[in-house]
């Protein structure tokens, strides 16, 4: 295994330090380098905080800045940040209007963010929203429900924009609840993930196999399928996503996300297939996002996310955003 790293044990810390140095116009380290926060906090605005394990870049640190997150906590690769990191971020970025914690539906993330919220509750107003956009884990019998995957990017953008516009904490919670059934995603992989600590791939596929329904932690999907052409694979993803999202609007945001090892040319080809499918099924694709925004280290794969949005939510999406990974209207 070849990686541009010095040691697996220091890879995350060195990477985050490089990120902060490269994007000093947007971000700074928080106390004791436990988290990355927005350089210029806004007094009286609800602070939006998220985080998760390293390996998903640019999510979440790449979305710290105007119109998205006020802080992001980074754990070890595919490992939740600690309650102490999250608590430190709450203490630092709450400017008086409380904190909204945006949490992916994974056990470690849920447990540690809940612990931090409980520890902070005597001094801060806290609300937590859980992102659970992944279709393939909807039918699991372990009680956890849908995972949070690439749809987290959409939620962080819309909630961050609403907070930037002055929306109160309770209103943000209501907005998130309304969006929950209208954002759905599904992923596929051509390869597993090479984890630096183990120097092994998380799963192996034959030359004529794909893994359907993967998450973003290198875990296998729900089924192993025969490899086919892009039209067949992407149309399947699109059909499943289209059939699962709540039909409250015919105007949609279509997001094709790379999982780390898929080149832009393939992502745009996939977008073209998905766009053609959605248009053929009566949807107006009003907004688009294509690129690697919620990765799984070096996994060759992609996910399709569909968000059916109302006009006021498209207005939030279009409002100014200035982060390392997303920037427009500024």
C-alpha positions as CSV (number, residue, x, y, z in Angstrom):
1,X,0.0,0.0,0.0
2,X,1.4,3.4,-1.0
3,X,0.1,6.5,0.7
4,X,1.4,10.0,1.0
5,X,1.8,9.9,4.7
6,X,4.6,9.8,7.4
7,X,2.8,7.4,9.8
8,X,-0.7,6.2,10.2
9,X,-0.8,7.4,13.8
10,X,-0.1,11.0,12.8
11,X,-1.9,11.2,9.4
12,X,-5.1,12.8,10.6
13,X,-3.4,15.4,12.7
14,X,-1.0,16.4,10.0
15,X,-3.8,16.4,7.4
16,X,-6.0,18.7,9.5
17,X,-3.1,21.0,10.2
18,X,-2.5,21.3,6.5
19,X,-6.1,22.0,5.9
20,X,-6.2,24.9,8.4
21,X,-3.0,26.4,7.0
22,X,-4.4,26.2,3.4
23,X,-7.7,27.8,4.3
24,X,-6.8,30.4,6.9
25,X,-9.3,32.9,5.3
26,X,-12.1,30.7,6.5
27,X,-11.0,28.6,9.5
28,X,-8.8,28.5,12.6
29,X,-8.1,25.7,15.1
30,X,-10.2,25.7,18.3
31,X,-8.9,25.2,21.8
32,X,-6.0,22.7,22.0
33,X,-6.6,21.9,18.3
34,X,-9.6,19.8,19.3
35,X,-11.8,21.1,16.5
36,X,-11.8,23.5,13.5
37,X,-14.0,26.5,13.7
38,X,-15.1,29.4,11.6
39,X,-12.5,32.3,11.7
40,X,-15.2,35.0,12.2
41,X,-18.0,34.0,14.5
42,X,-21.3,36.0,14.3
43,X,-22.7,37.2,17.7
44,X,-26.3,36.2,18.3
45,X,-26.4,33.5,15.5
46,X,-27.2,29.9,16.2
47,X,-23.9,27.9,16.0
48,X,-24.1,24.9,13.7
49,X,-21.7,22.1,14.6
50,X,-21.0,18.8,13.0
51,X,-18.2,16.3,12.7
52,X,-17.2,12.7,12.4
53,X,-14.3,10.5,11.7
54,X,-11.5,11.5,9.3
55,X,-11.6,10.0,5.8
56,X,-14.7,11.8,4.6
57,X,-13.0,15.0,3.4
58,X,-14.0,17.6,2.5
59,X,-16.9,16.7,4.8
60,X,-17.0,18.1,7.5
61,X,-14.1,20.5,7.9
62,X,-14.4,21.7,4.3
63,X,-17.8,23.1,5.1
64,X,-16.8,25.4,8.0
65,X,-17.4,29.0,7.2
66,X,-20.1,31.5,6.2
67,X,-23.4,29.9,5.4
68,X,-22.6,26.4,6.7
69,X,-20.8,25.2,9.8
70,X,-19.4,27.2,12.7
71,X,-17.3,24.2,13.9
72,X,-16.4,20.7,12.8
73,X,-14.9,18.0,15.1
74,X,-12.6,15.4,13.5
75,X,-12.0,12.0,15.0
76,X,-9.5,9.3,13.9
77,X,-10.2,7.7,10.6
78,X,-13.8,6.4,10.5
79,X,-14.0,7.0,14.3
80,X,-16.3,9.6,15.9
81,X,-14.8,12.6,17.6
82,X,-14.8,12.4,21.4
83,X,-17.4,14.0,23.6
84,X,-14.6,16.3,24.9
85,X,-13.9,17.6,21.4
86,X,-17.6,18.3,20.8
87,X,-18.1,19.9,24.2
88,X,-15.1,22.2,23.6
89,X,-16.5,23.2,20.2
90,X,-19.9,24.1,21.9
91,X,-18.2,26.2,24.5
92,X,-16.1,28.1,21.9
93,X,-18.7,28.9,19.2
94,X,-21.9,29.5,21.1
95,X,-22.3,33.2,20.8
96,X,-25.6,33.4,22.7
97,X,-28.3,31.8,20.5
98,X,-27.5,28.2,21.2
99,X,-26.1,25.3,19.2
100,X,-27.5,23.0,16.6
101,X,-25.6,19.7,16.3
102,X,-25.9,18.0,12.9
103,X,-25.1,14.3,13.4
104,X,-24.9,11.4,11.0
105,X,-26.9,8.3,12.1
106,X,-24.0,6.1,13.1
107,X,-23.7,4.6,16.6
108,X,-20.4,6.3,17.6
109,X,-21.4,9.7,16.3
110,X,-24.8,9.5,18.1
111,X,-23.4,8.4,21.4
112,X,-20.6,11.0,21.6
113,X,-22.7,13.9,20.4
114,X,-25.5,13.0,22.8
115,X,-23.0,12.8,25.7
116,X,-21.5,16.2,24.8
117,X,-25.0,17.7,24.5
118,X,-25.9,16.4,27.9
119,X,-22.7,17.8,29.4
120,X,-23.3,21.2,27.9
121,X,-27.0,21.4,28.6
122,X,-26.7,23.2,31.9
123,X,-24.9,26.2,30.2
124,X,-26.1,26.1,26.6
125,X,-29.2,25.6,24.6
126,X,-28.7,22.6,22.5
127,X,-30.7,20.9,19.7
128,X,-29.6,17.9,17.7
129,X,-30.7,16.7,14.3
130,X,-29.9,13.3,12.9
131,X,-29.2,12.8,9.2
132,X,-30.5,9.5,7.9
133,X,-30.7,9.7,4.1
134,X,-29.2,6.3,3.2
135,X,-31.9,4.1,1.5
136,X,-30.1,0.8,1.8
137,X,-30.1,0.7,5.6
138,X,-33.8,1.5,5.9
139,X,-34.8,-2.2,6.4
140,X,-32.2,-3.2,8.9
141,X,-33.6,-5.0,12.0
142,X,-31.2,-3.6,14.5
143,X,-33.2,-0.5,15.3
144,X,-30.7,2.0,14.0
145,X,-32.5,2.8,10.8
146,X,-31.0,4.7,7.9
147,X,-27.3,5.8,8.0
148,X,-26.3,9.4,7.3
149,X,-24.2,9.6,4.1
150,X,-23.9,12.2,1.3
151,X,-27.2,13.8,2.1
152,X,-25.5,15.3,5.2
153,X,-23.9,17.8,2.8
154,X,-27.3,19.0,1.8
155,X,-28.6,19.3,5.3
156,X,-25.5,21.1,6.5
157,X,-25.8,23.6,3.7
158,X,-29.5,24.3,4.2
159,X,-29.4,24.5,8.0
160,X,-26.2,26.6,7.9
161,X,-27.8,29.0,5.4
162,X,-30.9,29.3,7.6
163,X,-28.8,30.0,10.7
164,X,-26.8,32.6,8.8
165,X,-30.1,34.3,7.9
166,X,-31.0,34.5,11.6
167,X,-33.3,31.5,12.0
168,X,-33.8,30.6,15.7
169,X,-32.8,27.3,17.2
170,X,-36.3,25.9,17.4
171,X,-37.1,26.9,13.8
172,X,-33.9,25.2,12.6
173,X,-35.0,22.0,14.4
174,X,-38.4,22.2,12.6
175,X,-36.7,22.9,9.2
176,X,-34.5,19.8,9.7
177,X,-37.6,17.6,10.6
178,X,-39.3,18.8,7.4
179,X,-36.4,18.0,5.3
180,X,-35.8,14.5,6.7
181,X,-38.1,12.6,4.4
182,X,-37.2,14.6,1.3
183,X,-33.4,13.8,1.1
184,X,-32.4,10.3,0.1
185,X,-29.2,8.8,-1.1
186,X,-27.7,5.5,-2.3
187,X,-24.1,4.5,-3.1
188,X,-22.2,1.9,-5.1
189,X,-18.6,0.9,-5.0
190,X,-16.2,-0.7,-7.5
191,X,-13.5,-1.2,-4.8
192,X,-13.2,-1.3,-1.0
193,X,-11.2,1.2,1.1
194,X,-7.5,0.9,2.0
195,X,-7.3,1.9,5.6
196,X,-3.9,3.3,6.6
197,X,-3.7,1.6,10.0
198,X,-4.4,-1.9,8.7
199,X,-2.9,-1.5,5.2
200,X,-5.7,-3.7,3.9
201,X,-8.8,-3.2,1.9
202,X,-12.1,-3.3,3.8
203,X,-13.6,-5.7,1.3
204,X,-12.5,-7.2,-2.0
205,X,-14.4,-7.4,-5.3
206,X,-13.7,-9.5,-8.3
207,X,-13.2,-7.9,-11.7
208,X,-16.9,-8.4,-12.6
209,X,-18.4,-7.4,-9.3
210,X,-19.8,-4.2,-7.7
211,X,-21.0,-3.5,-4.1
212,X,-24.4,-2.0,-4.1
213,X,-25.6,0.1,-1.1
214,X,-22.3,1.1,0.5
215,X,-21.9,3.6,3.3
216,X,-19.0,6.0,3.8
217,X,-17.0,4.0,6.4
218,X,-15.6,1.4,4.1
219,X,-18.2,-1.1,5.1
220,X,-19.6,-3.5,2.5
221,X,-23.0,-2.8,0.9
222,X,-26.2,-4.6,1.1
223,X,-25.6,-6.8,-2.0
224,X,-22.9,-7.8,-4.5
225,X,-24.0,-7.4,-8.1
226,X,-22.5,-8.1,-11.5
227,X,-20.6,-5.2,-13.0
228,X,-22.4,-3.5,-15.9
229,X,-22.2,-0.3,-17.8
230,X,-22.8,3.1,-16.3
231,X,-26.3,3.5,-17.7
232,X,-27.4,0.3,-15.9
233,X,-25.8,1.0,-12.6
234,X,-26.7,4.7,-12.3
235,X,-30.3,4.1,-13.5
236,X,-30.7,1.6,-10.8
237,X,-29.5,4.0,-8.1
238,X,-31.7,6.8,-9.6
239,X,-34.8,4.6,-9.6
240,X,-34.4,3.5,-6.1
241,X,-33.7,7.0,-4.8
242,X,-36.6,8.5,-6.9
243,X,-39.0,5.9,-5.5
244,X,-38.0,6.5,-1.9
245,X,-38.1,10.3,-1.6
246,X,-41.2,12.0,-0.3
247,X,-43.1,13.5,-3.3
248,X,-43.8,17.0,-2.0
249,X,-42.5,18.9,-5.0
250,X,-41.5,18.3,-8.6
251,X,-38.4,20.6,-8.2
252,X,-35.3,18.8,-7.1
253,X,-31.6,19.2,-6.2
254,X,-29.6,16.3,-7.8
255,X,-26.3,15.6,-6.1
256,X,-23.7,13.1,-7.6
257,X,-21.0,12.5,-5.0
258,X,-17.7,10.8,-5.5
259,X,-16.5,8.4,-2.7
260,X,-12.8,9.3,-3.1
261,X,-11.4,7.4,-6.0
262,X,-13.7,8.3,-8.8
263,X,-12.5,10.9,-11.3
264,X,-14.7,13.9,-12.3
265,X,-15.2,12.6,-15.8
266,X,-17.0,9.5,-14.4
267,X,-19.0,11.6,-12.0
268,X,-20.3,13.9,-14.7
269,X,-21.1,10.9,-16.9
270,X,-23.1,9.5,-14.0
271,X,-24.8,12.9,-13.4
272,X,-25.9,12.9,-17.1
273,X,-27.5,9.5,-16.7
274,X,-29.2,10.4,-13.4
275,X,-30.4,13.8,-14.8
276,X,-31.9,12.1,-17.8
277,X,-33.7,9.6,-15.6
278,X,-35.1,12.2,-13.3
279,X,-36.3,14.4,-16.1
280,X,-37.9,11.4,-17.7
281,X,-39.9,10.8,-14.5
282,X,-41.3,14.3,-14.3
283,X,-38.8,16.0,-12.1
284,X,-37.4,19.4,-12.8
285,X,-33.7,19.5,-11.7
286,X,-33.5,23.0,-10.4
287,X,-30.1,22.7,-8.8
288,X,-27.1,20.4,-9.2
289,X,-24.0,19.5,-7.3
290,X,-21.3,17.1,-8.7
291,X,-18.0,16.3,-7.1
292,X,-16.3,14.5,-4.2
293,X,-17.8,16.1,-1.1
294,X,-18.4,13.1,1.3
295,X,-15.7,10.6,0.6
296,X,-14.7,7.2,2.0
297,X,-11.0,7.6,1.7
298,X,-9.9,6.1,-1.6
299,X,-13.1,4.1,-2.4
300,X,-13.9,3.9,-6.1
301,X,-17.5,4.6,-6.1
302,X,-20.2,7.2,-6.1
303,X,-23.6,8.0,-4.6
304,X,-26.7,9.6,-5.9
305,X,-28.7,12.0,-3.6
306,X,-32.0,13.6,-4.5
307,X,-33.6,16.4,-2.4
308,X,-37.1,17.6,-3.2
309,X,-37.1,21.2,-2.0
310,X,-39.5,24.0,-1.7
311,X,-38.9,27.4,-3.1
312,X,-37.7,28.9,0.2
313,X,-35.2,26.0,0.5
314,X,-33.8,26.7,-2.9
315,X,-33.4,30.3,-1.8
316,X,-31.4,29.0,1.2
317,X,-29.3,26.9,-1.1
318,X,-28.5,29.8,-3.3
319,X,-27.6,32.2,-0.5
320,X,-23.9,33.2,-0.1
321,X,-21.6,30.5,1.1
322,X,-17.9,30.8,1.7
323,X,-16.1,27.6,2.8
324,X,-13.1,25.7,1.6
325,X,-15.3,23.2,-0.3
326,X,-18.3,25.3,-1.4
327,X,-18.3,28.9,-2.3
328,X,-20.7,31.0,-4.3
329,X,-22.6,34.3,-4.0
330,X,-19.8,36.1,-2.1
